[in-house]
Amino acid sequence: MGVMIVPAFDNFRENLRSAMDAREVSQRQLASSISTSVSYVNRVLQGSVNPPMDRCEEMAQAVGLPLVDLLEAPKDFAVPC
């Protein structure tokens, strides 16, 4: 049995990745800030696991964004110069 694909989680993954890139947050840094393994963060980003909403909230806080921003349609979180 595989992981059920839910559009909000697709948005979450894509936006989380974009926010991490924009803020130069590595998978290791994110994992450390939410007290989990790098492997877990990688599985979330790869789509092989859908994290519970409380874990999504922790990840959003770790990259400095409200969870709702990560659940919306994908966007670019690059900080303008």
FENFEN-V300794 format. One line per field, one symbol per residue. ss: DSSP state (H for helix, E for strand, L for the rest). psi: psi as a letter, one per 30 degrees, with the letter a starting at -180 (. if undefined). burial: + if it has 16 or more other ideal C-beta (glycine too) atoms within 10 Angstrom, else -. Layout:
ss = ???
psi = ???
burial = ???
//
This chain:
ss = LLLLLLHHHHHHHHHHHHHHHHHLLLHHHHHHHLLLLHHHHHHHHHLLLLLLHHHHHHHHHHLLLLHHHHHLLLLLLLLLL
psi = kakkkkeeeeeeeeeeeeeeeeghkleeeeeefghaleeeeeeeffgfkjlleeeeeeeeefgglkeeefflkklkgkkk.
burial = --------+-++++++++++--+-+-+-+++--+-+---++--++---+++----+-+++-++-+-+-+++-----+----
//
